[in-house]
Amino acid sequence: MKDSENGAETKAPAGKLIYKQTLPTRLTHWIWAFSLFFLLLSGLQIFNAHPALYIGDQSGFAFDNAVLRIGGERTPDAGRRGFVELFGTKFDTSGWLGLYRDDNGIIQNRAFPGWMTIPSFYDLATGRVVHFFFAWIFAITLVTWLAASLLSGHLTRDILPRWRDIRALPRDLADHARLRFHHKREYNVLQKLSYAGVLLVLMPLMIATGLAMSPGFNAAAPWLADILGGRQTARTIHFVVMLLLVGFFVIHIVMVLAAGPINELRSIITGWYRTDAAEKKEH
């Protein structure tokens, strides 16, 4: 900032260092990050076994209910290309989706390349073991977080937006568009809306759709798949939620870098967060 008397540049005073992120919040954050990494890559391995999504309860040659297909095909000039077919419209995705060149240089039909899957080679059995293992960790962590947040008041105090937060939404959107970030003790309204959406909608929906695809759970509780529109619809929703979580992750990382990565990382690692100078006067 500039001194009004002599025009010299002066450094803005540092704010107060506060304990913002509790230990349960930090632990669950990193467990989710670790679990979602393995869930994503093992999930793409499983998807490669049948790279298509449908609406309804069944799929097959007798049904015309596909909404997405990823694969490879021959071209009129005897070549090969990768494609993504979305609602009947095909897009050429050669070089990144649909075709895969293995370690021996052989081109194979494969929706997602090996560097995006666990394991990197085609192994459905291992992919399923990894996926289910981290799915249980993911689900148990979410249930534990929900219970702890309800007991401590963290959910209602810090996550669920209130009416005053909604009224501040236009101002908060304008501040983010100008890359003006306010370092406060409480989350801003965009953070509350996004965290509430992820923690209370997307994550539970990911678990519910996963259970609806399980033959064992489906036999014991067929009503869940019925509520979601059928097992194939549940699989499609599962895939869409995955894309939304990946999108959230990308935006989350961009916001961390824009708002000050050192301060943000210190907060989620140690719990300590430096607020703006104005926050120092308030607390």
RODO-2510 file (C-alpha; in nm, 4 decimals, decimal comma):
residues 283
     n   res          X          Y          Z
     1     m     0,0000     0,0000     0,0000
     2     k     0,1132     0,3632    -0,0555
     3     d     0,1911     0,6152     0,2216
     4     s    -0,0383     0,9197     0,1739
     5     e     0,2253     1,1711     0,2897
     6     n     0,5388     1,0794     0,0961
     7     g     0,4046     0,8365    -0,1652
     8     a     0,6367     0,5563    -0,0504
     9     e     0,5330     0,1954    -0,0708
    10     t     0,4651     0,0401     0,2687
    11     k     0,3936    -0,3226     0,3452
    12     a     0,0426    -0,4063     0,4636
    13     p     0,0407    -0,5211     0,8269
    14     a     0,0189    -0,8937     0,8795
    15     g    -0,2966    -1,0383     1,0311
    16     k    -0,3378    -1,2632     1,3287
    17     l    -0,2392    -1,6302     1,3171
    18     i    -0,5441    -1,8289     1,4285
    19     y    -0,6206    -2,1987     1,4742
    20     k    -0,8768    -2,2516     1,1982
    21     q    -0,8746    -2,6168     1,0899
    22     t    -0,9244    -2,8732     1,3669
    23     l    -0,7474    -3,2080     1,3695
    24     p    -1,0564    -3,4076     1,2567
    25     t    -1,1052    -3,1675     0,9637
    26     r    -0,7422    -3,1995     0,8567
    27     l    -0,7348    -3,5780     0,8911
    28     t    -1,0546    -3,6340     0,6939
    29     h    -0,9387    -3,3885     0,4258
    30     w    -0,6209    -3,5849     0,3558
    31     i    -0,7879    -3,9259     0,3864
    32     w    -1,0449    -3,8187     0,1275
    33     a    -0,7775    -3,6765    -0,1018
    34     f    -0,5763    -3,9998    -0,0814
    35     s    -0,8832    -4,2228    -0,1211
    36     l    -1,0291    -4,0281    -0,4120
    37     f    -0,7004    -4,0516    -0,6012
    38     f    -0,7076    -4,4321    -0,5886
    39     l    -1,0838    -4,4464    -0,6411
    40     l    -1,0552    -4,2378    -0,9580
    41     l    -0,7732    -4,4359    -1,1187
    42     s    -0,9078    -4,7771    -1,0200
    43     g    -1,2569    -4,6676    -1,1272
    44     l    -1,1285    -4,5845    -1,4755
    45     q    -0,9713    -4,9328    -1,4849
    46     i    -1,3140    -5,0820    -1,4075
    47     f    -1,4830    -4,8563    -1,6630
    48     n    -1,2414    -4,9796    -1,9306
    49     a    -1,3950    -5,3274    -1,8982
    50     h    -1,7170    -5,1895    -2,0483
    51     p    -1,6682    -4,8270    -2,1627
    52     a    -2,0323    -4,7306    -2,2038
    53     l    -2,3037    -4,5740    -1,9899
    54     y    -2,6772    -4,6395    -2,0042
    55     i    -3,0090    -4,5191    -1,8638
    56     g    -3,2403    -4,7758    -1,7068
    57     d    -3,1995    -5,1064    -1,5308
    58     q    -3,0496    -5,3185    -1,8104
    59     s    -2,8189    -5,2879    -2,1099
    60     g    -2,7250    -5,4991    -2,4083
    61     f    -2,7908    -5,5532    -2,7771
    62     a    -3,1670    -5,5571    -2,7230
    63     f    -3,1647    -5,2101    -2,5683
    64     d    -3,1074    -4,8672    -2,7190
    65     n    -3,0398    -4,6778    -2,3987
    66     a    -2,6715    -4,5820    -2,4218
    67     v    -2,5827    -4,2209    -2,3429
    68     l    -2,2040    -4,2523    -2,3710
    69     r    -1,9576    -4,4824    -2,5462
    70     i    -1,5794    -4,4576    -2,5643
    71     g    -1,3783    -4,6806    -2,7930
    72     g    -1,1866    -4,7318    -3,1148
    73     e    -1,2986    -4,8140    -3,4687
    74     r    -1,1762    -4,8637    -3,8216
    75     t    -1,1835    -4,5665    -4,0569
    76     p    -1,2751    -4,5797    -4,4297
    77     d    -0,9071    -4,5523    -4,5238
    78     a    -0,8275    -4,8697    -4,3222
    79     g    -0,6865    -4,6689    -4,0336
    80     r    -0,8075    -4,6570    -3,6747
    81     r    -0,9404    -4,3773    -3,4611
    82     g    -1,0586    -4,3248    -3,1080
    83     f    -1,4034    -4,1829    -3,0480
    84     v    -1,6439    -4,0640    -2,7811
    85     e    -2,0116    -4,1055    -2,8658
    86     l    -2,2382    -3,8836    -2,6558
    87     f    -2,6150    -3,9121    -2,7030
    88     g    -2,5614    -4,0578    -3,0516
    89     t    -2,3089    -3,7963    -3,1710
    90     k    -1,9524    -3,9143    -3,2281
    91     f    -1,6428    -3,7066    -3,1592
    92     d    -1,2948    -3,7980    -3,2820
    93     t    -1,0716    -3,8403    -2,9762
    94     s    -0,7752    -4,0101    -3,1417
    95     g    -0,4583    -3,9719    -2,9398
    96     w    -0,6162    -3,9386    -2,5979
    97     l    -0,9330    -4,1495    -2,5605
    98     g    -1,0520    -4,4718    -2,7219
    99     l    -0,7221    -4,6151    -2,8453
   100     y    -0,4200    -4,7154    -2,6414
   101     r    -0,0675    -4,8116    -2,7465
   102     d     0,0747    -5,0655    -2,5015
   103     d     0,4393    -5,1155    -2,4009
   104     n     0,4934    -5,3398    -2,7026
   105     g     0,3699    -5,0717    -2,9406
   106     i     0,0439    -5,2551    -3,0132
   107     i    -0,2623    -5,0347    -3,0530
   108     q    -0,5597    -5,1596    -2,8532
   109     n    -0,9159    -5,0394    -2,8028
   110     r    -0,9150    -4,8875    -2,4561
   111     a    -1,1262    -4,6008    -2,3270
   112     f    -0,8664    -4,4509    -2,0915
   113     p    -0,4879    -4,4902    -2,1370
   114     g    -0,2748    -4,6870    -1,8929
   115     w    -0,1246    -4,3820    -1,7216
   116     m    -0,4751    -4,2914    -1,6015
   117     t    -0,5580    -4,6290    -1,4465
   118     i    -0,4549    -4,8516    -1,1548
   119     p    -0,2957    -5,0850    -1,2488
   120     s    -0,1507    -4,9242    -1,5644
   121     f    -0,2117    -5,2478    -1,7587
   122     y    -0,5546    -5,4039    -1,8044
   123     d    -0,6375    -5,5955    -1,4855
   124     l    -1,0027    -5,5736    -1,3864
   125     a    -0,9681    -5,7979    -1,0781
   126     t    -0,6946    -5,5831    -0,9212
   127     g    -0,8777    -5,2648    -1,0137
   128     r    -1,1890    -5,3864    -0,8337
   129     v    -0,9936    -5,4861    -0,5207
   130     v    -0,8266    -5,1446    -0,5019
   131     h    -1,1531    -4,9634    -0,5730
   132     f    -1,3590    -5,1439    -0,3103
   133     f    -1,0856    -5,1115    -0,0460
   134     f    -1,0668    -4,7339    -0,0780
   135     a    -1,4437    -4,7069    -0,1197
   136     w    -1,4873    -4,8461     0,2332
   137     i    -1,2268    -4,6030     0,3695
   138     f    -1,4022    -4,3191     0,1879
   139     a    -1,7467    -4,4123     0,3216
   140     i    -1,6355    -4,4737     0,6810
   141     t    -1,4501    -4,1407     0,6852
   142     l    -1,7578    -3,9552     0,5577
   143     v    -1,9858    -4,1106     0,8220
   144     t    -1,7292    -4,0326     1,0929
   145     w    -1,6955    -3,6740     0,9736
   146     l    -2,0739    -3,6231     0,9647
   147     a    -2,1146    -3,7553     1,3192
   148     a    -1,8242    -3,5493     1,4569
   149     s    -1,9392    -3,2344     1,2734
   150     l    -2,2916    -3,2652     1,4102
   151     l    -2,1661    -3,3148     1,7655
   152     s    -1,9164    -3,0269     1,7496
   153     g    -2,1449    -2,7903     1,5606
   154     h    -1,8916    -2,7615     1,2765
   155     l    -2,1521    -2,8581     1,0183
   156     t    -2,4097    -2,5945     1,1112
   157     r    -2,1568    -2,3307     1,2148
   158     d    -1,9035    -2,3504     0,9315
   159     i    -2,0473    -2,5485     0,6388
   160     l    -2,4188    -2,4834     0,5963
   161     p    -2,4760    -2,1361     0,4467
   162     r    -2,7115    -1,9017     0,6285
   163     w    -2,9365    -1,6329     0,4868
   164     r    -2,6740    -1,3624     0,5475
   165     d    -2,4283    -1,5726     0,3483
   166     i    -2,6691    -1,5977     0,0555
   167     r    -2,7185    -1,2209     0,0605
   168     a    -2,3407    -1,1782     0,0357
   169     l    -2,3168    -1,4072    -0,2692
   170     p    -2,3140    -1,1308    -0,5380
   171     r    -2,0361    -0,9444    -0,3561
   172     d    -1,8374    -1,2629    -0,3046
   173     l    -1,8691    -1,3538    -0,6727
   174     a    -1,7453    -1,0083    -0,7693
   175     d    -1,4487    -1,0350    -0,5311
   176     h    -1,3481    -1,3750    -0,6711
   177     a    -1,3789    -1,2449    -1,0290
   178     r    -1,1313    -0,9693    -0,9353
   179     l    -0,9098    -1,2193    -0,7478
   180     r    -0,9736    -1,0351    -0,4230
   181     f    -0,9585    -1,2893    -0,1436
   182     h    -1,0481    -1,2145     0,2183
   183     h    -0,8587    -1,4238     0,4710
   184     k    -1,1023    -1,4683     0,7576
   185     r    -1,1746    -1,7166     1,0305
   186     e    -1,4995    -1,8298     0,8679
   187     y    -1,5500    -1,9690     0,5168
   188     n    -1,6913    -1,7353     0,2547
   189     v    -2,0268    -1,8151     0,0949
   190     l    -1,8774    -1,9758    -0,2171
   191     q    -1,6713    -2,2066     0,0011
   192     k    -1,9749    -2,2966     0,2099
   193     l    -2,1891    -2,3707    -0,0940
   194     s    -1,9204    -2,5805    -0,2623
   195     y    -1,8224    -2,7707     0,0544
   196     a    -2,1868    -2,8361     0,1418
   197     g    -2,2527    -2,9570    -0,2118
   198     v    -1,9548    -3,1918    -0,2088
   199     l    -1,9870    -3,3233     0,1481
   200     l    -2,3643    -3,3488     0,1723
   201     v    -2,4678    -3,4209    -0,1879
   202     l    -2,1915    -3,5513    -0,4152
   203     m    -2,0087    -3,7763    -0,1677
   204     p    -2,3254    -3,9453    -0,0298
   205     l    -2,4553    -3,9816    -0,3859
   206     m    -2,1275    -4,1440    -0,4903
   207     i    -2,1624    -4,3979    -0,2084
   208     a    -2,5339    -4,4616    -0,2786
   209     t    -2,4787    -4,5218    -0,6512
   210     g    -2,1839    -4,7488    -0,5733
   211     l    -2,4001    -4,9580    -0,3422
   212     a    -2,6793    -4,9681    -0,5999
   213     m    -2,4392    -5,1323    -0,8466
   214     s    -2,3344    -5,4013    -0,5985
   215     p    -2,5140    -5,7333    -0,6726
   216     g    -2,5034    -5,8296    -0,3039
   217     f    -2,6470    -5,5017    -0,1792
   218     n    -2,8917    -5,4914    -0,4686
   219     a    -3,0287    -5,8307    -0,3649
   220     a    -3,0714    -5,7182    -0,0039
   221     a    -3,2046    -5,3691    -0,0795
   222     p    -3,3345    -5,3499    -0,4398
   223     w    -3,5239    -5,0311    -0,3548
   224     l    -3,2041    -4,8235    -0,3724
   225     a    -3,1449    -4,9034    -0,7392
   226     d    -3,5156    -4,8414    -0,8074
   227     i    -3,4953    -4,4967    -0,6455
   228     l    -3,1943    -4,4107    -0,8621
   229     g    -3,3670    -4,5248    -1,1820
   230     g    -3,2088    -4,8683    -1,2200
   231     r    -2,8596    -5,0145    -1,1887
   232     q    -2,7433    -4,8758    -1,5230
   233     t    -2,8701    -4,5280    -1,4363
   234     a    -2,6883    -4,5557    -1,1019
   235     r    -2,3670    -4,6367    -1,2901
   236     t    -2,4168    -4,3323    -1,5127
   237     i    -2,4813    -4,1074    -1,2120
   238     h    -2,1707    -4,2544    -1,0453
   239     f    -1,9629    -4,1541    -1,3482
   240     v    -2,1117    -3,8032    -1,3650
   241     v    -2,0482    -3,7458    -0,9939
   242     m    -1,6877    -3,8520    -1,0510
   243     l    -1,6534    -3,5839    -1,3194
   244     l    -1,8045    -3,3236    -1,0861
   245     l    -1,5619    -3,4179    -0,8068
   246     v    -1,2683    -3,3919    -1,0477
   247     g    -1,3959    -3,0493    -1,1530
   248     f    -1,4241    -2,9441    -0,7882
   249     f    -1,0674    -3,0619    -0,7262
   250     v    -0,9314    -2,8567    -1,0173
   251     i    -1,1152    -2,5410    -0,9063
   252     h    -1,0114    -2,6045    -0,5451
   253     i    -0,6419    -2,6210    -0,6405
   254     v    -0,6688    -2,3062    -0,8547
   255     m    -0,8310    -2,1166    -0,5666
   256     v    -0,5634    -2,2343    -0,3221
   257     l    -0,2904    -2,1075    -0,5533
   258     a    -0,4703    -1,7767    -0,6135
   259     a    -0,5519    -1,7114    -0,2461
   260     g    -0,2013    -1,7836    -0,1181
   261     p    -0,0767    -2,1440    -0,1227
   262     i     0,1558    -2,1149     0,1782
   263     n    -0,1172    -1,9860     0,4078
   264     e    -0,3753    -2,2327     0,2755
   265     l    -0,1435    -2,5345     0,3000
   266     r    -0,0279    -2,4371     0,6481
   267     s    -0,3923    -2,4234     0,7517
   268     i    -0,4808    -2,7706     0,6256
   269     i    -0,1547    -2,9261     0,7512
   270     t    -0,1036    -2,7576     1,0895
   271     g    -0,4427    -2,5924     1,1457
   272     w    -0,2933    -2,2430     1,1764
   273     y    -0,4141    -1,9734     0,9366
   274     r    -0,3112    -1,6107     0,8985
   275     t    -0,6056    -1,3740     0,8631
   276     d    -0,6167    -1,0277     0,7144
   277     a    -0,5171    -0,7312     0,9307
   278     a    -0,8854    -0,6401     0,9664
   279     e    -0,9458    -0,9810     1,1234
   280     k    -0,6818    -0,9035     1,3832
   281     k    -0,8799    -0,6031     1,5032
   282     e    -1,2044    -0,7998     1,5167
   283     h    -1,0687    -1,0882     1,7229
***
